[in-house]
Amino acid sequence: MKPLRARVEDRIRETICRACIYEKSDGGCSLKDPNDCPIISRIDKIIDVVRTIRSDKIDPYVERLREVICSECRMQDENGQCTMRDHADCALDDYFVLIVDLVESELVAEARQSAAS
């Protein structure tokens, strides 16, 4: 079985990237530098955020996202305002609910794999 990070990245590329606001008509990404992707460039931190929370509601995940990831983003100002997020131009914010679900399902798969070993 692939490592968790690789599985999460594969699933993000298979699902989220195909619906992303940055996707080009040929299926590629319009971002010139992959490090500009608010999702792919932060996969490890996203996994950590999801791993530390267990809730049926998205609010605790979003709150932690803002504390851990958004607080370090150059697009967010010192007051916590983000014009990218406010204008639905942040792929991480736009797809965060799907990303949480995807990461949680991979964490469950990892736990099952560990229990079976």
Backbone as CSV, one residue per row, in Angstrom:
resi,resn,N_x,N_y,N_z,CA_x,CA_y,CA_z,C_x,C_y,C_z
1,MET,0.836,-1.177,0.000,0.000,0.000,0.000,0.880,1.238,0.000
2,LYS,0.516,2.214,-0.812,1.267,3.474,-0.877,1.193,4.216,0.452
3,PRO,2.156,5.080,0.717,2.094,5.917,1.919,0.855,6.828,1.881
4,LEU,0.393,7.211,3.059,-0.803,8.043,3.186,-0.721,9.293,2.324
5,ARG,0.372,10.006,2.402,0.498,11.259,1.649,0.321,11.029,0.152
6,ALA,0.939,9.984,-0.361,0.841,9.685,-1.796,-0.590,9.318,-2.180
7,ARG,-1.267,8.549,-1.329,-2.658,8.182,-1.617,-3.553,9.412,-1.616
8,VAL,-3.346,10.287,-0.635,-4.153,11.512,-0.564,-3.892,12.381,-1.792
9,GLU,-2.634,12.565,-2.149,-2.324,13.389,-3.325,-2.929,12.781,-4.590
10,ASP,-2.829,11.481,-4.753,-3.428,10.827,-5.922,-4.931,11.082,-5.984
11,ARG,-5.592,10.923,-4.867,-7.047,11.128,-4.844,-7.416,12.581,-5.091
12,ILE,-6.626,13.510,-4.565,-6.878,14.930,-4.830,-6.734,15.207,-6.314
13,ARG,-5.680,14.688,-6.905,-5.465,14.906,-8.346,-6.573,14.262,-9.183
14,GLU,-7.079,13.119,-8.750,-8.133,12.419,-9.489,-9.497,13.083,-9.351
15,THR,-9.753,13.695,-8.216,-11.098,14.229,-7.971,-11.142,15.753,-7.939
16,ILE,-10.414,16.339,-7.029,-10.464,17.787,-6.822,-9.870,18.540,-8.009
17,CYS,-8.702,18.128,-8.460,-8.043,18.848,-9.560,-8.917,18.873,-10.816
18,ARG,-9.676,17.834,-11.030,-10.531,17.769,-12.220,-11.718,18.725,-12.150
19,ALA,-12.016,19.221,-10.969,-13.130,20.161,-10.815,-12.644,21.553,-10.396
20,CYS,-11.346,21.683,-10.231,-10.748,22.894,-9.675,-10.915,24.111,-10.585
21,ILE,-10.969,25.265,-9.956,-11.078,26.522,-10.692,-9.831,26.803,-11.526
22,TYR,-8.735,26.133,-11.223,-7.482,26.342,-11.950,-7.263,25.338,-13.085
23,GLU,-8.203,24.414,-13.276,-8.028,23.412,-14.326,-8.216,24.043,-15.708
24,LYS,-7.338,23.670,-16.634,-7.446,24.130,-18.018,-8.308,23.143,-18.803
25,SER,-8.739,23.552,-19.967,-9.610,22.705,-20.787,-8.938,21.397,-21.195
26,ASP,-7.612,21.383,-21.270,-6.905,20.152,-21.639,-6.653,19.243,-20.434
27,GLY,-7.150,19.645,-19.272,-6.992,18.838,-18.070,-5.796,19.202,-17.220
28,GLY,-4.925,20.051,-17.719,-3.762,20.486,-16.948,-4.134,21.591,-15.965
29,CYS,-3.163,22.017,-15.233,-3.354,23.078,-14.240,-2.875,24.404,-14.812
30,SER,-3.652,25.451,-14.606,-3.269,26.768,-15.117,-2.233,27.466,-14.238
31,LEU,-1.977,26.931,-13.052,-0.951,27.518,-12.190,0.418,27.170,-12.758
32,LYS,1.240,28.163,-12.918,2.564,27.947,-13.513,3.484,27.146,-12.589
33,ASP,3.369,27.363,-11.305,4.211,26.700,-10.323,3.334,25.850,-9.401
34,PRO,3.571,24.540,-9.312,2.763,23.686,-8.437,2.774,24.148,-6.986
35,ASN,3.819,24.862,-6.587,3.875,25.374,-5.218,2.858,26.483,-4.970
36,ASP,2.264,27.005,-6.053,1.218,28.013,-5.906,-0.138,27.389,-5.594
37,CYS,-0.260,26.080,-5.765,-1.525,25.407,-5.489,-1.760,25.384,-3.982
38,PRO,-2.862,25.963,-3.527,-3.116,25.987,-2.087,-3.437,24.619,-1.505
39,ILE,-3.677,23.646,-2.349,-3.968,22.292,-1.861,-2.715,21.428,-1.911
40,ILE,-2.188,21.209,-3.093,-1.048,20.305,-3.271,0.156,20.761,-2.440
41,SER,0.397,22.052,-2.386,1.565,22.549,-1.650,1.424,22.407,-0.132
42,ARG,0.222,22.092,0.325,-0.012,22.009,1.773,-0.585,20.660,2.211
43,ILE,-0.399,19.641,1.415,-1.000,18.336,1.720,-0.622,17.841,3.113
44,ASP,0.635,17.935,3.483,1.055,17.422,4.794,0.323,18.135,5.926
45,LYS,0.203,19.447,5.835,-0.494,20.206,6.879,-1.991,19.907,6.875
46,ILE,-2.557,19.719,5.687,-3.977,19.379,5.592,-4.236,18.040,6.274
47,ILE,-3.390,17.061,6.000,-3.533,15.745,6.636,-3.445,15.891,8.146
48,ASP,-2.492,16.684,8.632,-2.352,16.895,10.079,-3.598,17.547,10.675
49,VAL,-4.164,18.534,9.983,-5.380,19.195,10.461,-6.502,18.173,10.594
50,VAL,-6.713,17.396,9.552,-7.805,16.416,9.564,-7.549,15.336,10.610
51,ARG,-6.323,14.912,10.725,-5.969,13.849,11.676,-6.236,14.257,13.120
52,THR,-6.128,15.531,13.435,-6.259,15.976,14.830,-7.696,16.247,15.252
53,ILE,-8.648,16.125,14.342,-10.043,16.459,14.659,-10.944,15.285,14.317
54,ARG,-11.920,15.055,15.163,-12.978,14.083,14.890,-14.296,14.787,15.179
55,SER,-15.039,15.086,14.132,-16.314,15.770,14.296,-17.225,15.455,13.117
56,ASP,-18.527,15.449,13.385,-19.508,15.297,12.313,-19.783,16.626,11.636
57,LYS,-19.258,17.689,12.189,-19.459,19.028,11.638,-18.158,19.523,11.011
58,ILE,-18.274,20.355,10.004,-17.092,20.871,9.307,-16.448,22.044,10.060
59,ASP,-17.220,22.729,10.887,-16.722,23.939,11.560,-15.402,23.751,12.309
60,PRO,-15.238,22.687,13.104,-13.942,22.523,13.784,-12.772,22.356,12.813
61,TYR,-13.015,21.695,11.691,-11.979,21.530,10.679,-11.616,22.875,10.056
62,VAL,-12.635,23.659,9.725,-12.400,24.969,9.116,-11.671,25.884,10.088
63,GLU,-12.076,25.855,11.341,-11.407,26.685,12.353,-9.928,26.324,12.447
64,ARG,-9.641,25.046,12.464,-8.241,24.594,12.544,-7.479,24.914,11.262
65,LEU,-8.147,24.789,10.112,-7.557,25.181,8.828,-7.112,26.635,8.879
66,ARG,-7.980,27.501,9.369,-7.659,28.928,9.451,-6.466,29.169,10.381
67,GLU,-6.424,28.454,11.508,-5.338,28.618,12.481,-3.996,28.122,11.945
68,VAL,-3.998,26.963,11.307,-2.756,26.300,10.925,-2.272,26.695,9.539
69,ILE,-3.163,26.703,8.573,-2.750,26.894,7.182,-2.975,28.320,6.705
70,CYS,-4.185,28.813,6.865,-4.492,30.163,6.362,-3.655,31.232,7.057
71,SER,-3.350,31.024,8.323,-2.567,32.021,9.061,-1.173,32.206,8.477
72,GLU,-0.669,31.195,7.765,0.659,31.269,7.145,0.611,31.705,5.680
73,CYS,-0.579,31.817,5.134,-0.726,32.128,3.707,-0.490,33.610,3.453
74,ARG,0.239,33.901,2.400,0.546,35.289,2.069,-0.674,36.067,1.596
75,MET,-1.760,35.363,1.266,-2.972,36.026,0.785,-3.854,36.524,1.926
76,GLN,-3.622,36.021,3.128,-4.413,36.449,4.283,-3.699,37.584,4.998
77,ASP,-4.448,38.620,5.348,-3.828,39.746,6.044,-3.750,39.487,7.545
78,GLU,-3.169,40.424,8.267,-2.952,40.259,9.708,-4.256,40.207,10.506
79,ASN,-5.361,40.621,9.891,-6.669,40.578,10.559,-7.445,39.303,10.216
80,GLY,-6.825,38.404,9.464,-7.488,37.159,9.101,-8.368,37.262,7.866
81,GLN,-8.298,38.381,7.162,-9.089,38.560,5.948,-8.309,38.035,4.750
82,CYS,-9.019,37.409,3.837,-8.392,36.867,2.637,-9.279,37.182,1.442
83,THR,-8.772,37.994,0.537,-9.576,38.346,-0.638,-9.772,37.139,-1.548
84,MET,-8.801,36.243,-1.603,-8.956,35.027,-2.409,-10.129,34.200,-1.871
85,ARG,-10.141,33.990,-0.591,-11.211,33.219,0.047,-12.547,33.940,-0.097
86,ASP,-12.544,35.244,0.121,-13.777,36.035,0.049,-14.397,36.025,-1.345
87,HIS,-13.579,35.866,-2.370,-14.077,35.862,-3.753,-14.148,34.453,-4.342
88,ALA,-14.094,33.440,-3.471,-14.155,32.035,-3.891,-13.069,31.694,-4.908
89,ASP,-11.878,32.268,-4.715,-10.742,32.011,-5.594,-9.668,31.142,-4.938
90,CYS,-9.939,30.634,-3.752,-8.989,29.759,-3.061,-9.484,28.324,-3.194
91,ALA,-8.758,27.529,-3.946,-9.167,26.137,-4.164,-9.224,25.364,-2.849
92,LEU,-8.314,25.628,-1.933,-8.331,24.925,-0.652,-9.629,25.212,0.089
93,ASP,-10.019,26.451,0.152,-11.259,26.812,0.831,-12.470,26.271,0.070
94,ASP,-12.463,26.404,-1.240,-13.596,25.967,-2.061,-13.863,24.471,-1.933
95,TYR,-12.817,23.679,-1.845,-12.958,22.222,-1.854,-12.647,21.566,-0.514
96,PHE,-12.570,22.358,0.532,-12.121,21.832,1.816,-13.028,20.731,2.357
97,VAL,-14.319,20.843,2.197,-15.235,19.803,2.688,-14.918,18.470,2.005
98,LEU,-14.713,18.500,0.703,-14.371,17.281,-0.038,-13.009,16.743,0.382
99,ILE,-12.079,17.649,0.613,-10.733,17.242,1.017,-10.774,16.553,2.381
100,VAL,-11.545,17.105,3.322,-11.665,16.490,4.649,-12.211,15.073,4.505
101,ASP,-13.242,14.905,3.713,-13.839,13.589,3.511,-12.831,12.616,2.898
102,LEU,-12.114,13.076,1.918,-11.114,12.264,1.233,-10.001,11.841,2.202
103,VAL,-9.471,12.784,2.968,-8.392,12.471,3.916,-8.895,11.524,4.996
104,GLU,-10.096,11.779,5.512,-10.634,10.891,6.543,-10.791,9.466,6.028
105,SER,-11.247,9.309,4.795,-11.403,7.953,4.258,-10.044,7.262,4.121
106,GLU,-9.008,8.007,3.771,-7.668,7.424,3.682,-7.111,7.106,5.069
107,LEU,-7.426,7.911,6.061,-6.998,7.617,7.433,-7.669,6.337,7.939
108,VAL,-8.943,6.156,7.612,-9.658,4.931,7.991,-9.015,3.729,7.302
109,ALA,-8.718,3.860,6.022,-8.070,2.773,5.278,-6.721,2.429,5.895
110,GLU,-5.977,3.454,6.300,-4.673,3.233,6.929,-4.829,2.508,8.259
111,ALA,-5.837,2.889,9.043,-6.074,2.242,10.327,-6.464,0.778,10.132
112,ARG,-7.291,0.518,9.147,-7.672,-0.869,8.849,-6.460,-1.694,8.438
113,GLN,-5.620,-1.093,7.604,-4.410,-1.781,7.141,-3.498,-2.098,8.321
114,SER,-3.348,-1.141,9.233,-2.497,-1.357,10.409,-3.068,-2.439,11.304
115,ALA,-4.390,-2.460,11.471,-5.033,-3.448,12.316,-4.912,-4.852,11.724
116,ALA,-4.900,-4.929,10.402,-4.803,-6.233,9.734,-3.377,-6.772,9.729
117,SER,-2.411,-5.891,9.970,-0.989,-6.309,9.913,-0.556,-7.006,11.176
